[in-house]
Amino acid sequence: DFNILNVCLAVGATHSFANRNAICDAVDNFYGVDGRMEHIHTLCGVKYYDSAIDSTPSRTLATLSAFNKERTVIILGGYDKNLSYDCLCEGLKNIKCAIICGVNSEKIAHVLKNRCKFMLCNTFEDSVRTASKIAEWGDSVLLSPASASYDMFEYYKKKSDKYKEIVRGL
């Protein structure tokens, strides 16, 4: 739903000065942004998505709204920006499992305790591999950390690239 809203806002902002055909062409040919709900691979019936750019809980919730949560294994965690993760409870209550890794992993785990199934991992690579082991045919694995990447990576794009590398090597 939020992607449709974004398109409507973009069209509304440009309709008075842009050619109608150019707007239609732009909408028809836009395939998203790297690291934002990007489908990167399907392996053994499991779809892998990269949304490493989701560096706040609210962005993760927006991304989750586009997924069948009961069939989603989500990878969370990273650098702690001193945000509250309480709002994640509502969006994560029906997911299959949350895999948590990063400096703020204990803080996120404390919020999710008794609210959804989760596992803690020590390294980013372990978190991706663990998510892959949990996921079954028809599931999705989603990297949407709800956190910045600075604990292990220079910025989100490096985390995104590493995720893609690990997934494609499974």
C-alpha positions in Angstrom: 0.0 0.0 0.0 2.8 2.5 0.8 4.3 1.9 -2.6 1.1 2.9 -4.3 0.9 6.0 -2.1 4.5 6.8 -3.1 3.6 6.6 -6.8 0.5 8.7 -6.3 2.6 11.4 -4.5 5.2 11.3 -7.3 2.6 11.6 -10.0 0.8 14.4 -8.1 4.1 16.3 -7.7 5.0 16.1 -11.4 1.7 16.0 -13.3 1.5 19.8 -13.9 4.8 20.0 -15.7 5.7 16.5 -16.9 4.5 14.8 -20.1 1.8 12.2 -19.3 3.5 9.6 -21.4 6.8 10.2 -19.6 5.0 9.8 -16.2 3.4 6.5 -17.4 6.7 5.3 -18.7 8.5 6.1 -15.4 5.9 4.3 -13.4 5.8 1.3 -15.7 9.6 0.9 -15.7 10.4 1.6 -12.0 11.5 -1.6 -10.3 12.5 -0.2 -6.9 15.6 0.8 -5.1 18.5 -1.5 -4.2 18.2 -2.7 -0.6 14.5 -1.7 -0.3 12.2 -4.8 -0.5 14.5 -6.1 -3.3 13.8 -9.7 -4.3 17.3 -11.1 -4.7 17.0 -14.8 -5.0 14.7 -17.8 -4.8 16.3 -21.1 -3.5 14.3 -24.3 -2.9 11.1 -22.4 -2.9 12.3 -19.8 -0.4 12.3 -16.1 -1.6 15.0 -13.9 -0.2 14.4 -10.2 0.1 16.9 -7.4 1.0 15.5 -4.3 2.8 18.8 -3.4 4.5 17.9 0.3 4.2 15.2 -0.2 6.9 17.2 1.4 9.6 14.3 2.2 12.0 11.5 0.1 13.5 8.9 2.1 11.6 10.5 1.3 8.3 10.6 -2.4 9.2 6.9 -2.3 10.0 6.2 -0.7 6.7 8.1 -3.4 4.9 6.4 -6.1 6.8 3.0 -4.8 5.8 3.8 -6.1 2.3 4.6 -9.7 3.4 2.6 -12.7 4.5 4.0 -12.5 8.0 3.1 -16.1 8.9 5.6 -17.3 6.2 8.4 -14.8 6.9 11.7 -15.2 8.7 13.0 -11.7 9.4 16.6 -10.8 10.2 16.8 -7.9 12.7 19.4 -5.9 14.6 22.5 -3.8 14.2 23.7 -0.5 15.7 21.6 0.9 18.4 20.3 4.4 17.6 18.6 4.6 21.0 15.2 4.0 19.5 12.4 2.1 21.1 11.7 -1.3 19.5 8.3 -1.7 21.2 6.4 -1.0 18.1 7.9 -4.1 16.4 5.8 -6.3 18.6 2.6 -5.6 16.6 4.3 -6.2 13.2 6.2 -9.3 14.3 3.6 -11.2 16.3 2.6 -13.4 13.4 6.0 -14.0 11.8 7.5 -17.4 11.7 10.8 -16.4 13.5 12.9 -13.3 14.1 16.7 -13.8 13.8 18.5 -11.1 15.8 22.1 -10.1 15.5 24.1 -7.0 16.3 25.0 -4.6 19.1 21.3 -4.1 20.0 20.3 -7.8 19.8 19.7 -8.1 23.5 17.5 -4.9 23.5 15.4 -6.2 20.6 15.2 -9.7 22.2 14.0 -8.2 25.5 11.1 -6.4 23.6 10.2 -9.6 21.7 10.4 -12.0 24.6 7.1 -13.9 25.0 5.7 -12.1 21.9 7.2 -14.0 19.0 9.7 -16.8 18.3 13.2 -15.5 18.0 16.8 -16.6 17.9 20.0 -14.7 18.7 23.1 -15.1 16.5 26.7 -13.9 17.0 27.5 -12.9 13.4 25.7 -11.6 10.5 26.6 -14.6 8.4 25.3 -16.9 11.1 22.0 -15.0 11.1 21.5 -15.4 7.4 22.4 -19.1 7.5 20.1 -19.7 10.5 17.2 -17.9 8.7 17.9 -20.1 5.7 17.7 -23.3 7.8 14.4 -22.3 9.4 12.7 -21.2 6.1 10.7 -23.8 4.2 9.2 -24.0 0.7 6.9 -21.0 0.3 8.5 -18.9 3.0 10.3 -15.6 2.7 13.5 -14.6 4.3 13.6 -10.8 4.9 16.6 -8.7 5.9 14.9 -5.6 7.5 17.1 -4.8 10.5 15.1 -1.9 12.1 18.6 -0.6 13.0 21.5 1.1 11.4 24.4 -1.1 10.1 27.3 0.7 11.8 28.1 -2.0 14.3 29.4 -4.3 11.6 29.3 -2.4 8.4 30.3 1.1 7.1 26.8 1.8 5.9 23.6 -0.1 4.9 24.8 -0.8 1.3 27.7 -2.8 2.6 25.3 -4.9 4.7 23.1 -5.3 1.7 26.0 -6.4 -0.5 27.1 -8.9 2.2 23.6 -10.3 2.5 23.4 -10.8 -1.3 26.7 -12.5 -1.3 25.8 -14.9 1.5 22.4 -15.7 0.1 23.8 -16.4 -3.4 26.3 -18.7 -1.9 23.8 -20.9 0.0 
